[in-house]
Amino acid sequence: MNGTALVLGRAQKAAAVLVAVGPQLSSKVLEHLSEEEVEQVALEVAQLGDVPPLQLESILTEFRAEAEAHAALLSGGEHHAREMLRSRYGEEADEIVDRLLASSQSAPFHFLRMHEPAEILQHLREESPQTIAVVLAHLPARLGATLLGGFDPQVQVSVASRLATLERADADVVRRIEESFRSRLGEVRRRSGRRDGVKELADLLNQSDRATERAIMSELETTDPALAERVRALMFVFEDLITLQDRALQELLRQVEPAQLATALKGVSTELQEALLRNLSERARTSVAEEMDLMGQVRLKDVEAAQTNVVRLVYELEKEGVITMSRGQEEFVG
């Protein structure tokens, strides 16, 4: 593994944290994000390269610091958060709190705060001083100062004079500039996409609810069809249970409640239904059949939730070494 530290933006660091904690926990984190945030982080997971161990440790430390700061802000306000963090993080405490306070605002260009200054500068240099001034005016002072310092002195003076005389920018103009930056930064990430995170994203989606999975895959199919195809090839879905050998199915089904299995089997193919029921004991098979007869119509989201739980169990059993499986076009072996 290459030990050279990567230059990672905020979204990439979030992706690294999700990969580090594993798909089961990260899928629960996704439930608390907006659809846009889920799609952005999912794309970063898919494109994430190998993160050196020392850098990953640093990212996790930073994550813990921000989590502690967030808790302190909620319980005692900004002053309490700064005082509490100074004992552990020293001068970094103010920066951590400032960053949290800034990211809590859904202001224009808020997504830029998840990118490294060098990455933002690369695109700002293509803009006029007036546009640069508009962007900097909507960013936290520390980030704005860092970016301004990245320009030649002549450009700095020109941008500074426009900042000083800048009136309230037209909302449509701000929106167009914002969308332009969002599009260009996203395109750069797609062109530089790496392979290493594709499996992590597939595992994460398998642990997520179907609505999240559909939203992310739909976005990937629109923005990067080739990447979407690679992710889907690595995913294990409920319908893939039919590819497991009987012994693996028996190990799995012993840990699934009859009511949950009955719900999960609603609407699946006859072939899959028969394959699963065949691997149940006679008593369990009778119990599942009775559950299916009694439950009548079931909401689609309940069926999908039951199927997701079964797939999660497949992953848990694989992790424990109870069953093994190969993904993609290969056979699954129990």
Sequence and secondary structure as in RCSB ss.txt:
>XXXX:A:sequence
MNGTALVLGRAQKAAAVLVAVGPQLSSKVLEHLSEEEVEQVALEVAQLGDVPPLQLESILTEFRAEAEAHAALLS
GGEHHAREMLRSRYGEEADEIVDRLLASSQSAPFHFLRMHEPAEILQHLREESPQTIAVVLAHLPARLGATLLGG
FDPQVQVSVASRLATLERADADVVRRIEESFRSRLGEVRRRSGRRDGVKELADLLNQSDRATERAIMSELETTDP
ALAERVRALMFVFEDLITLQDRALQELLRQVEPAQLATALKGVSTELQEALLRNLSERARTSVAEEMDLMGQVRL
KDVEAAQTNVVRLVYELEKEGVITMSRGQEEFVG
>XXXX:A:secstr
   S     HHHHHHHHHHHH HHHHHHHHTTS HHHHHHHHHHHHH     HHHHHHHHHHHHHHHHHHHHHHH
HHHHHHHHHHHHHHTTHHHHHHHHHHHHTS  TTGGGGGS HHHHHHHHTTS HHHHHHHHHTS HHHHHHHHTT
S HHHHHHHHHHHHT     HHHHHHHHHHHHHHHHHHHHHT  STTHHHHHHHHHHS HHHHHHHHHHHHHH H
HHHHHHHHH   GGGGGGS HHHHHHHHTTS HHHHHHHTTT  HHHHHHHHHTS HHHHHHHHHHHHHH S  H
HHHHHHHHHHHHHHHHHHHTTSS    TTS    
